[in-house]
Amino acid sequence: MSGIVRNRASGVVSAAAMQRAVSTKVLRSVALAETKRVSRAHTAPVHCMAIDKVEHRFLLSAGADTSIQLFDLEATQKTDTCASQIEPAHHIPAESGHTRLISSIEWYAADTGMFSTASFDHTVRIWDAVELTEACQFDLGSRVNSHRMSATGSHSLIAAADESPYIRLCDLATGAFAQTVSAHAQGCNDGCLKLWDIRRADSQLYSLDAGNSLSTNPSKRAAISSVLFTEDGCRVVSARSDHRVQVWSVTNFPIEPLVDCHISIETGIGSSAFLSPGPIGASMTSAVDGTTAGSEVMFIPNGNTTVAMVDISSGQQVALLDGHFAPTTCTAWRVGHLELYTSGADSEIIVWCPPANEALSDAQMEARADAWSDDDSDGPNN
Amino acid sequence: MQYQYVVSAHKSSAVSACASGRFTSPQNDNLIVARGNRLEITCLDKAAGALTPMGSEHRLNGHIAHLFALQPADRPTALLLALSAKQQYAVLSWDAASGQVVTEGAGEISERTGRRREGRSLAAVDAQSRAFAVCAYQGIVHVFAVDARARRGVRAAPAHFIDEVRALDMCFLAGDTLELAVLSEDAEGARRVRAYAVGAERMEELWVCAVDAAATHVVALGGGRLLVVGDDAVSVVGSGGRVRGVARRAARVAAVAWVERGARLLVADSDGLLSLVVVRPAGVFVERLGAAPVASALAYLGDGCVFVGSACGDSLLARLRSTPSPEPQLPAGLAGSVLAQRVATGDSFIEPLAAFACLAPLVDLCVAGQGAGKGEGGGNGGVAAGSVVTCSGHRTTPSIRVVRNGVGVEPLAQLDCDGVARTWALTLADSTGSGCAQRRVLMVASLAAASRVLAWAEPGDHGEMAGRAEMADHVEMAELAPCGWATDRPTLAAGATASGGCAVQVTRDHVTLLDFSGRAVAQWPAAPGQPISVAAVSGDAVVVASGARLALLHVRGDASVVCVSECMLPSAVACIDVQMPDAKHVAVGLWDGDVQVLTLPALGRAALRVPALGAPARSLLLCTLGSACYLLVGTGDGRLHQLALLDSFLGVRDHRCVTLGVQPLLLAPFWNRGQLNVFAACDHSAVLFAAPAHRGRLMYANVDAPEITCAAPVVGSAEFPDALCLVSGGRLWVGRPDPVQRLHVRAWPLPPWAAPHRIAFNGAVYALATTHEAVGDAAGGDAPGEFGRLSVLSAQSMGVLGSVLLEPFEMPESLCVADGLDLRRGGVFAMGSSVVLPGDDDARSGRVLLAQWDERARRLLVVGELAVLGAVYALAPFRGMLVAAVGSRLLLLAWQKRTQPLATAASTDGSGWALDAGWELVVVCSQQAQIAALSLCISGDTIVVGDVLASAAVFRYREDGGRHRLVPVARDAAGVWTTAVAALPPPLPQNRALLAPPPVDMEMSVRLPMFDQAFASAECTRFVVADAHHNIIRIAVPGATATATVSSEDADVEGRTAVEARWHLGDQINVIRAGALVMDIPDPEFPDFLRPHLLFGTLQGALGVMASVENGHIGRILDRLQTNLAHLVPTPGMWDYQKWRAYKSDQRECMAFGVLDGDLIETFLDLPTEIQRKVFTGNETATAIAAAAAAGGDPSDSERERKLEYWSRYERVEVESACTCLAVLGVSNIALKENVDLDFVMRLVESLTRLH
């Protein structure tokens, strides 16, 4: 790094190139955080998480226990081992809101006053984040698998996917369903990725199923477990249950994906790779912000105990994060802080960060030295 | 609210883009150079081979990334297309009538989706100037049609999506239809050119052709063909594929420019070599032309002249020749420059014409403080106190540059004469001598109760006194025999008569006329009982005053003195000036405070009435500076009033006042290099000059010499041209001022490939240390490679005193002065290094070396060494120890007694290793800091660490029971790619009450809860962070007392930080150091409110000053002035000022706040008075714009709508760590809102200009 910093100062290397080189290196080093942990607040698998987009400070989590936990990621308490523990700041108790598993949760993009949830109890609910009270709900009539709000807060529509063959657009401004777009054959996870422009009358733009159509038997087609718009809005990433990840351009009519890759889920320590192709897709996140300048990576829960870190632009698998004791379900990237939060069926939320980013105070050093007597690995001088 | 005032003392000088064309008139060959956000328009003088500037430089609200000349067929002159780094474009033209740049069209390229290109955007212009294309987003091209007939003649087409995500270059094919060729690289690294037909709606692909893997530039050849220029080959490519190619020397192509479109292309590479690509039907040929600066932009000006603009060294104007010259001759201006050794190589087709100095890239700087100037008096050069020494340039033309504020005075002779109050210098010619005219310079010194007359002879005077060399060495100056001169009483005035044959001496009792040999020729006695109190001599006119009685005497034929007229004035006379340019007036200052102008010879009251000045005048001067005539009045309280007179002498056009010091001012005009300047002598002397770049406005340059109380020009001396006779501390000396400019830069070239990387100044031994990596042989004569080296240079001559060669693969990283370490010796530098072994991607180890320059033994010795695990990115002295940022850790190093004896004895050979036998460097504390701690700053017990990508963290030193600890205090959580950090000192105690500005109405509705509570307190630690996105951020951390209560319970809680200021500078700051360019002058009007603390150096060669405005009210007045200036005074391009200064990084874009833009605010003084008033009152927005239309285009409704639309996205005021930023002020009437007058604001801005 020293040479590239020197070259940035003299203009030989542009700041952007230097940042890409450094951030790639730093991201590769992401590991389990030693000084930070999230307290275990859920009693059942956590199925969804969201970090607010304004201050990157508040984490929402929900799952099978129907409770919603709100964590302030900056309010920490000390534990016996001197790690900072993040306790829930507020919570909505189980059964007080949703009555079934909560399948997805989202912050309103423009401010931290509102968030929304979707649940297997057939509803999408909007919550006041300050009072933690329910503001309104939409009843869709069947289990809601996923929902999304505007990524910029520029409109008030919520897209909800339930078990019907339609995507429903719920309008917050009117409290009614604004539009319904026809998606897939009912109950069939046909492995197709479809794109709509909801401003147009013939709103479906195209259907992307490269490679899938080769398989003549529809039942053999791998279901898409997760989709993600990249941060620039120009590409869509789809992850399939057969661990295939494809990146598609949305600006022209793609026949072939920009990137098509397979994720290796072998951790090398013999964890059995089993899949949970359940109705809820595992949710992935991309980590694209100032600290990861230039290098686009995304985190994909693999369905086993691991989370894969994949470079979006090249399709290369950068790292495999193994830390959960049960299948991983979702990930959340804290923009600007180089922190990844992952959750799993073991009801835990785990923090990941580059090891160099953890400043240990004296007390922490001592506590760590007691707990791990192999300290002093840095040598006599440091 | 403590505002940060940021101003560039030396503006960025790196050329970011340039263009040539017939811009100002169809006859002129213009060169337009963009330096940062400034446009310089020059005209080529073909005969002289020089560039003459057209008007002053033009500021745009944006960093200019591209510049093109458009020459539509139906226009006589060219248009200028400028593209900013923030994706704005502007089409400019020249209004010959007003001599101003006019905006013909402007806009912004913005897409809601899409990813911004990494680095700068691409742009291409059609050869027939029908269209231009910009690629600002990955895979998106915007094409604009140029309509030359109407104003606002740019029509934007919809965005075109292209397949090329990684486009490298593009150009329009020179054909009848618009066709665009894009050079791109795919994920595997293969490169290809794809051509598109540009339609109104979409772009159709025409053909695609694979090209060399190293191709970087495409240029159109015509006929649907392209020239693809790469790092090692040039090839012609067309629809049929690659036609032909030729290899060229392997070097990265830096810039290309057509000499003759379609036939001869000039190519500059990253080694600084120019070559010419010749395209002929027979083939493509490459011809090497010769060495030039490393180009960032090239422009061919016609007539063989080419401008090589550089971003890493001086730029060059050169002429291309058809035959190489074996021994090129350097023009006079280039002889001593850094470029000289580079371009003066034989066998070159390049004939250098002129060089343009540039400090870029300014990698490091140090401020010479205490101990500097030890060698002063021993001649010129050297590092004086208050100088800034920079590491500039890289690769081919590295240099060390010494930047100094103010005018230095080169001492020529120190005269043995003490107790002098005033002095006059006069030159007499011996008219009586036979044959050759003899000349003699007399210096008349007036002491408390005596006068002394010293003389030296000019050449031609056959006498015992010799020429200059002897003078300067021995300071021998003969005292004249006391023949006719009255030496037993003080002299009131002295001068030479108009013919130069006689001298006039005025004492209390007599006016005496003396000839060349000092014999009294005539005498005019004062009336009995009415001794002369004040007098002035100018040529044959002598004006004497006794009390309130004024008499005009005249010298007749160098033989007699007669009284011409007399008059009575209402009060006693304090001072007289009779050096009128028109010789028809005399100005008289009276003790009652009045200044009167009287006509000669009748001594009647002239029509010119001087306004009341508040204090009695002590010195008067009427002179013509620039093109205007001024009456300058120095008062007893150190103020200088400048009264600009109407041409007819009938009235005062403009009245301004500045405070220079606190003691009476004495004014003296003098000629310096053909320009008339005025020396204002007082306790803080200054030189006044008319600055052509600022519309002839009078500027002040501090005089870089000890307190000068009186100055007298030595007129007409051939030996000492432009010399001044000066009195400082009662001693008389002769000095010659440097060329008058505010900032004086002197360059010391270094050998190529030895670019300095770090620099430190040690006052104890008056030496500089630099580190650099040099390409060359190691001491052992191994294979050539890169070797790190630490050198100590003499601060006097910049000669290398000694150096230490580092180990193989070891590179220097950091440097500081370590005299504070308990070493019992001075002259110690600490250097940190990194070792990157082959195969490793990062440094796994490094060293801290302590090197001492032993002044007596004249040797550089390494006295201490410590190996650490990681690169030592930063070092700083701290409480008798050293803080080192090593990799991701922070180490505290101390110099302690050895516990084990030194294993190897100190070697006494020439290697310089002499480790101290009794003491060693040890680590006393280690703390994990961040990902990679790149920079450090110290403020008291607090250490701020700047991280490579995670902003800054704050640690506080604590010592308990002999154990040293570094406690993490706070951490800024934002992802900021830090390049430099610097601590700000706390505000002065007397200013603390003033920091909160008086409340105004709800315009600034957003309160600052955090400022009101913890962060408004003086206790907090403030520091400035500069980032790689060219922003400045100021961060506050609660002070020790605020955290003490918390830490007692839990020592490990990291607090939060508050962001107090965010601002976009537009240039990457490489280094911030504590220091100032000016001495600390107490300003009586704004006492200690404006305190310059920090100096910064940037990648583009700017040297800037950061000052604290420790008065909330004054800060807000300046904030309002800045807003009014930004909104009411149009700039070329009409780019939005707020967008230009808006904080921008990958993560967020938000309005700027908390920083005052000195470069903008100081332009207020350059505005015409009526515009100033309109900017000040602010409410007449429309009329102000109409009145200022001469300075730019007129914003139409669509322009305003565009701005409104843009800023509506920023309505959400940023919320940061519970501290909401100030709502940005709108245009307001400063007079009404702040209850101040225009004059106050003028004085305020003028005192701001004296901060640098």
Interface residues (C-beta under 8 A of the other chain):
Chain A: M1 S2 G3 V5 R6 R8 A9 S10 G11 V12 S14 A15 A16 A17 M18 Q19 R20 V22 S23 K25 V26 V54 E55 E74 K78 C82 A110 T230 E231 D232 G233 C234 S249 T251 N252 D289 G290 T291 A293 G294 S313 S314 V335 G336 H337 L338 P354 A356 N357 E358 A359 L360 S361 D362 A363 Q364 D378 G379 N381 N382
Chain B: R112 T113 G114 R115 E118 G119 Q138 G139 I140 F161 D163 A187 A311 C312 A360 P361 V363 D364 H394 A755 H757 M811 E813 S834 V836 D841 D842 A843 L866 A867 V868 L869 G870 A871 Y873 V886 G887 S888 R889 L891 V923 S926 Q927 Q928 A929 Q930 I931 A932 L934 V948 L949 A950 A953 R965 V967 P968 R971 A973 A974 G975 V976 W977 T979 A1028 H1029 D1050 A1051 D1052 E1054 R1056 Q1068 N1070 L1099 S1145 D1146 Q1147 R1148 R1212 V1215
